[in-house]
Amino acid sequence: MRSRRLVAALVTLVVVGGLFYLAAPYARAASFIVRAAKLGGRMESFARDRAYTVTKAPRHMVTTRYGDVAAQMYTPATTIRRTILLIPGIHSMGIEEPRLTALAQDLAGTGLQVMAMALPDLQRYRITAHATDVIEDAVTWMTARPDLAPDGRVGIVGVSFAGGLSISASGRPSIRDKVAFIVSFGGHGDLRRVLHYIATGDAPRLPGITLHPPHDYAASVVLYGLADRGIVPDDQVQPLRDGIETFLLASQLTLVDMTQANATFERARTMQKALPEPAATLMGYVNDRAVTKLGPLLVPYLDRLGADDAALSPELAAPPSAKIYLLHGDGDTVIPTAESRLLGDALKKKGANVHVLLSSLITHAEVNRSATVRETWQLVSFWGSALNN
């Protein structure tokens, strides 16, 4: 269903503000939001007509300390002023995930060159310090190339957990002066706090922010990470992880093909029947999306995931010198909305230049379609500021 409210809001902003003529970064931001929301109709046609043509290059490899990592370049048909590193969150499809490829195309349509690169550990459902190292290495690789970084700097847009990890990486001495800006899209500030929320549903209560029950996908990812940390016997680790991977894949396929997704969910249930205890019970909670039953079993093991490492929790890391943009949906059930506000406060105390926007126009890492003029303008202003760095 198309949102007439969002169309009306954007029309008002374009007409009243004269965006397409007087404020190019905000015009690009408005166009980007219209395209990302896939509104259809005249408004989307208008926005797409004014977006740059984008060429998707063949995959290339980026050298990191842990080996080469595949990346994809999206290049607009204009002079390249800035290249951004776009990093997806925890998803097995990596840079082929449909929402990520659409985001890359839409961002490139604003005139930015985009290099999409998944973090191998996140692609394997693991949040590790290695992932932060890979971001550091990717920025180093990009900024050594004048065609990608004419001024020696790149921007970063990190989605979900990649958002927080990008902030941790950007404060490191080797790349601190090589990052122009960071956008954390639904990211975290303190991994310990987020893991506790995923397992218990409890998070800091902040004025104006509604706390929602945690998503079963996140709980399944945490169980996957804990499988080899004592929660099941060693001989059950891989079979349990195979079952969880199958369930998570099925969850991802619901956005692509429901017939295939349902068949994959059924395969996960079949795998559960072949598991011994306690893996069978844990897998049963995964298949039943029983977060309230699974969560308490995870709590005693949460401190085994290394969340105290500053590489994993940007609140504990040295702050970047670049501008930081924290964008969060106000109904997020994967990473609580409060994370961006708490992280913003912590970074400001360290002297960082931080912009925080909590918006009902987005969910965890997607653009929604219902918003007031005020909310729409806030999102346009947020992206307009980021795109102008």
N, C-alpha and C positions, 0 to 999 in steps of 0.2 A: 504494500500500500504506500503510495507516495505521500509525503508530508507537505501539505499546502502551507503549514505554518513555517516550515523551514524555507520553502520557496519564497514566501512573502517576506520573510526576514532578510533573506539574501538580496532580493530585488530592492528592498528599502535601502539596504546598506550600499548597494552599487549606485543607485540613483542619487540618494541624498548625499553620500560622501564623495561622489565623483571618483570612485576608486580606480577605475581603469585608466584615468587620465592624470590624476593628481598624486597618487600614492602607489607606485608600482609594486612594492613588496606586499602591500595589503590587497591589491588587486590579484596578485598571484596566489595569495593565501585564500581569498574568497573563491577563486576558480578551483584551487586544489580541494577545498572542502566540498564544493558542489560535486566535483567529479568523484571524490572518495565516497560520498554518501550515495552515489548512483541514483540521483533523484529522477532521472529521465526527463522527458518533455523539453520545452524550450530552454529552460534554465540550464540544464546539463548540455544541451546542444550548443548554447551560447558559450558556456565555459570551455567545452572541448574544442570549439572552433578557434578559441584564443590561446589554447595550450600549444606548446611547441611539439612538433613531431618528434617522437622518441625512437631511437634505434637500439635494439637489444643485441649486444655483441655476443659472440660465442663465449663459453665459459673460459676463464683463465685461472691460473693457480697463484696463490699468494704464499710466499715463503714465511714460515713461522718456526719457532724453536722446536715445535713438536711435529714438524713436517708440513708439506704443502696443503693448503686449504682451498677448495673451489670457491670461486666468486663469479658474479655476473655483473656486467657493466650496462647501464642504461644511459644513453647519451642523447641530450636534446639537440635539435638543429639550431643552435645558436652559439655564440662565443661562450666558452666555459669560464665562469667566474669562480665557481666553488664546486668541489666534489664532496659528496657526503658518503660516509660509510653507514649502510643500513643493515642492522643486525636483528634477526628474528629471535623470539623467545624459545621456550621449550617445545619443540615440534619436530617430529621425525622427518618431515618433508623438507625442512631447511629452506633454502632459497627457492624451492619449487612450490612452496605452500601458496595456494591461490591468493589469499589475502595479502601476503607479503609481495608477490609479484605485482598485484594491482597497486599497492602502496608505492612500490618502486616506480612504476609507470607514471603514477599521478604526481609524485614528487619531481621526477625528471621533467614532466610536462611544465613545471613552473620555471624551468631554465637551469636547474641544478643537475650536474652529472651525479649519478647514483651508482655506487658499488655495493651490491647486496652480497653479504657473506654470512653464512651460518657458523656458529661456534660448534665444533664437533662434539664437545661434551654435552652441551645443551641439546643437541640433536639426538644424543643417546640418553636423554632424561637425567643428566647429572649436572649439578651446579657445583663447579670446582674452580679453584684458583687458576688452573690451566686455562680456563675460558677467558679469564681476565688477562692473562699473559698473551693470549692470541689476539685480543683487541689491541693491546700495546704493540704487538709485532705488525699487525695489519696497518695501523696508523704510521708506523715507521716505514713500512714498505710503500705506502701511498705517497707520503710526503717526500720521499726520495725521488719522485718522478715529477718533473716540472709540468708535464701534460695533465697530471691529475691535481697538482697543488702548485699553481703559479706563484703564490705567495708563501709556499712552504707550510700551509695549514689546510686541514680538512675539517668538515663538520661530522658529527656522529648522531644518528638517530637509533636508539636502542629500544626494542619493544619488550615489554614485560620484564623478566629477570635480566635480560640483556641491557636494559636501561640502567639499573643500578650498577651492574658490572662495568658499564661504559664510564660511569662517573668515577668509580674506583681506579680504573685504568688511566683516565685522563689526568689524574693528579700525580702520576708518576713522573719523576724528573726527566726521563728520556723523551717523553712526548708532551710534557706540560705546556710547552710553548708552540706545539704543532697542531693544537686543536682549536678551531675557531669558535665552536659552540657545541653543546651537547643537548639533545632532546631525549628525555627519559619518558617513554610513552607507557604509562601503567607500571612503572618500575618500583623497586623497593629501596628502603634506606637501611634497614637492619634485618639481616636474614634470620637471626634468632627470633625476632619478633614475628616475622612472617610465618616461620615454621610453627611457632606456638599457635598462631591464629589458625593455620591450616588443620592442625591436630585437635584444637579445642574450640575453635570459633570465637575465642576471646582476643580482643585487640584494644589498644588505647581508645577511650571514648573522648572525642573532641567535639566541641560545639559546632553544630551545623552539618555534621557528618553522620550518616546512618550506617550502622554496622550490619552487614548481611552474613548469613551462614556461609561457610567456605564451600567451594566447588569440589566435587568428587574427583575431577581430573587432577587437581593439585594434590589431594591426599594420596592418590595413586602414584604420582611422581615421587612423593616423599617416601612412600613404602618401597618403591623401586630403588631409591638411593640407599635405604637402610637394609636391603636384603642381605648384603654381605657384612653387616655390622652387628650380627648376633641375634637378629630378630627371628631367624630361622636357622636350622642346622646347615652346615656347609653344603651338604649334598642336595639341599632343596633350593639353594640360591638361584641357580640358573633356571630350573623349571619354573620357579615362581616369577622370575623376571620375564621369561618367555610369555607367560600368561598375562602379566601386566602390560607388556609391549603390545600384545594382541588387543587387549581392551582399549589401550590408548589410541592405537591405530584406528580401531572402530569408531572411537569418539571423534577423531579427526575426519574420518570419511563421512560423517553425518553432514558435513558442509559440502560434500562433493557428490556422493552417490548413496542414497539411503538403502537401496537394495544390497549393495556391497557392504555397507556399514552393518546392517542387521545380520548378514551372514558371518561377518567377522566377530560381532558380539556373541553369536551362537558358538563360534569356534572357541572363544575365550571361556565359555561355560563348559564346553567339552574338556578343555584343558584342566579346568578346576577339578573335575571328577577324577582325573588321573593323579592328582597331587596327594602326598601323604600329609598328615598333620604335623605342625600347625599351618603349613603353607596353604592347605585346602581351605581352612577357615578364613585366612587372610584374603585369599583370592575370591572367596565367596562374598566378602564385604566389598571388594572392588567391583565385582560384577553386579552386586545389588545396590551400588552407589551408597552404601551404608556408612557415611562419614562419621556419624555419631558413635558407631560401634568400632570402626577402624581407628579413629583418632586417638582415643585413650590408650590403645596398644602401642601407638607410635611415640607417645610422650616420653617414656623412659629412655628412648634411644636418640632423641633429637640432638643432644649435645655431641653425638658422634659424627655429625656432618660437617664439622669445621667452621661453623657460622661465625666464630669469634675472629676469624681471619679478616683483616682489613681489605683483602682482595675480593672478599665476598660481600662485605657490608660497607657501603660508601660512607655511612655515618662515622665509621672508625678510621677511614682513610684520609690522607692529605687531600685538601680540596683542589679542584682544577682552577687554573687561572682564567679559563674560558667562561663565557656566559653559559649558565645552566638553565634549561627550561624543563620544568617538571609538569607533565600533563597527566591527569588521572580522571577516569570516569567515576562518577559519584555512586555508582552501584556495583563496583568491582567486587567479585567473589573469589578471585584468584590471589590478588595482592590487595590488601585493604586500602581504601582510599586515603586513610589517615597517614599512610606511609609517605606520600609525597609532601604532605604538610609538615610532618615531623622531620623529614630529611631536609626540606627547605629551611626550617628553623635552625637545624643543626649546622647547615652549610653557611647560613648567614652569620652565625656566631663566629665562624672561622674566617669571615671576611669575603666569602664568595659572592659573586653577582648572580642571584637566583631569581627566577620568575616562576611562580606556581599558579597553575590553573586547575581547579577541580570542576569538571563539566558534566552536565547531564546529556550533552550532545554525543558522548562516546560511552562505550561499555568498557571492557577490560583493555582492548587494543583495537577497537573498531569504531567507525563513525556511525552514530545513530541518526535518526531522521526527524526527530521532533525537538524543537527548541524555540525559545522566544527570540525576539530581535536582540535583546541585551546579551543573552547567552551566545548567540551566533557572532555578535560583534566581538565578544571576549575571545572566542576561538580564532576568529580572523586576526585580531590584534596579536594574539599569542604567536600564531604561525608567521604572521607578517614580520614580527620582530625577529624571530629565529631565522627566517629566510634571508633577512637583510644583512646577516653577519658575513 
